[in-house]
Each structure stands twice: as C-alpha cells, then as structure tokens.
Amino acid sequence: MARVTAAQARALCVGILKAAGAPEGEAKLVADLLADLLVRANLMGVDSHGIVRIPEYMVDIDGGKLKPGAPVRTMKESAATALVDGGWNFGQVAAMRAMELAAQKAQEHDIGMVGVVNCNHVGRLADYVMSAAERGIIGMMVVKTSSLVAPYGGTKRILGPNPLAIAVPVEGGKPLVLDMDTSAS
C-alpha cells in the first residue's frame, strides 16, 4: 500500500478540486477548505468522510448534482436565526458559512440557529462545532440524512443515521466534543 503524508494528500485534493470547476476566484478557498476537512477526517480515523469522498464528488459534479462555485446565500434572517440556501455547492462550504453565521449571531444575541437547504454531504461534523467552541460558545449541529438504516427488526431502510455533534468550550483546555451517528454501520 502506498503511503502519503497529510501534506501530499492535501495537495492532491486541492489539485483535483480546482480542476473540478470551482470558479477561479473561489477555487483556492473552496479547495483549501475541502482539502483541510477531508484530510483531517482521515487523520482522525474517520476514513468514510475523508479523501475517499473525492471520486463521489466528481461523479456528482459530472451529473449536475454538485455545483462548485454555486452561490451560498442567506434566504431569511432574524437577529438570532437564519435560513441559508447552499445552492448545491460543496456541502462543506455551505455548512462552514452556516456555522460562522450561527456563531456570529450567538456572540451578538446569546443564541444563534441557522438551517441550511439544498446542501450536499458536509463530512465530519466535529470540525464545524469545534469552530464554534474555539470562539468560546457551544456549537451544535444536526443533519438529516438519506434513509440508510432499517429499524430494529426491520428489513427496509427507512431511517437516516442522522448524525449530531456538540462542542463545549473548556476554559484553559481543549473543547469537549461529541460527534456521532444515531446508528451503527
């Protein structure tokens, strides 16, 4: 088996993602963000959410399901809430922008809640909630997923694993982080 360093894997991800069609002005930002999140997932032992996703993303781009560079815009907003349209761009881009908006609202109004629609796969949730905890606030993220799980005793997949993550800042230490699915795989 070939071994590569994290830096080599990251550089490969950036090259592939730039070639996949993100607009020039946004390509480096998007590719850097995605590469960081995908490689970090591998480094954390969550290979199912790491660079193994890149071929799937390329298929989704070719099929028009994933639209690199599509605008991520706020559809509705109040002081403490917002609804963001991910535009079917990379899910990581929409999720990071939503978490940044939620954290900003929480810092200003004690709570921030942001929903996202038209969003692709976002990867490992811990990265987003940890970004909130680094700002000194509790971060929480839940995701509705496809039907991949049969209920106990069932034979048909009708439930999603519906992952959730929470990060709580710890004064003088690393945040307490929970990132889990509600099913076994």
CORBELZI-V53168 format. One record per run of one state. SS is the DSSP state (alpha for helix, beta for strand, coil for the rest). FROM is the first residue (numbers start at 0). LEN is the number of residues. If there is no record, write none. Layout:
{{SS | FROM | LEN} {SS | FROM | LEN}}
//
This chain:
{{coil | 0 | 5} {alpha | 5 | 14} {coil | 19 | 4} {alpha | 23 | 20} {coil | 43 | 3} {alpha | 46 | 3} {coil | 49 | 1} {alpha | 50 | 12} {coil | 62 | 10} {beta | 72 | 5} {coil | 77 | 3} {beta | 80 | 5} {coil | 85 | 5} {alpha | 90 | 19} {coil | 109 | 3} {beta | 112 | 5} {coil | 117 | 8} {alpha | 125 | 8} {coil | 133 | 5} {beta | 138 | 4} {coil | 142 | 6} {beta | 148 | 2} {coil | 150 | 6} {beta | 156 | 3} {coil | 159 | 4} {beta | 163 | 5} {coil | 168 | 7} {beta | 175 | 5} {coil | 180 | 5}}
//
